[in-house]
C-alpha cells in the first residue's frame, strides 16, 4: 500500500513533557484512519505533527513525501486541519470566509461556490455573518473551506463533536468522498459510531505512543516495526533536556498557514476587495 504518512519512533516535547513518546504509525493513501484513546493520549499532538506544526525531537517522519520538521512550509499547503474550533472570521459571511480561504491559497475562484453548494450553504444563508449561524452551520462553513482547497491530507480533531444527526451524516459523506477520490483522512475521535460507520482502520494511542499503528510489511520489502531507526538527536540524558520553546496554538482550519501568512495578522488588509464586497 502506498503511504501518505510514516512515523517511526517519533518523539516530541513541550518543555520537558513528552507529547509523543516513540510513536510508530503508517497511514495508507486513501484511508480514513481513526485515532482512538483517552484524553491526553497524544491524539491531538500526533495530528499537529502530521501537519508540520509540532517538530520532532527524535525519530523519523514522512508526510506526503516530505519531512514535516524540515519541510513544514512546503507541507502545510497540502494539509487541511480542522480542530475543535472552526477557525472562521465571525464578522465575515459564510461565502466570504470560503472565498477568502480560496484567495489566500491562490486557487480558482469557482471552488468556493462549488464547496458551499456541496455542504448546503446557498442563497441567503451564504451571506449571513458566521457569528449568526448555528454550530452545525459553522461547521459546514469550515468544511466548505477545506473542500474548496482539496488538500490531499485531511486532519480532523473530534470533528463530530456537537453536531446533530444531519450534520454528522453530511460530514461522513464528505469524508468518504474525499477518500474515494484518493485523499487521505486522519481523525481523532472518542465516538464508537465514528469507528464503525466511517473508519477503514482504527488505531489506539496511549501515553504518546500508537499501540497498533504499523501496517504489515510484505516480506523483504523493508524494516518491520521494532527495528532500529535513525534518530535526529541522541536520546541519552532526557531528564536533563533544556526547556523547548513554547509551541503556538495550532490553527484549526484551512491550510494551517495561509491565514496568518496571507494577513500578516491584519485580516482587513489582506482580504481581497472582491471577497469583502460579496453581496
Secondary structure, DSSP 4 states (H G I P E B T S, - for coil): --EEEEEEEEEEEETTEEEEEEEEEEEETT-EEEEE--TTSSHHHHHHHHTTSS--SEEEEEETTB-TTTSHHHHHTTEEEE-SS----TTSBHHHHHHHHHHHTT--THHHHHHHHHTT--GGGGGSBGGGS-HHHHHHHHHHHHHHHT-SEEEEESTTTT--HHHHHHHHHHHHHHHHTT-EEEEE---HHHHHHT-SEEEEEETTEETT-PPPPPTTSSPPTTS----SS--TTGGGPPPPPPPPPPP-STTSSHHHHHHTT-HHHHS-HHHHT--
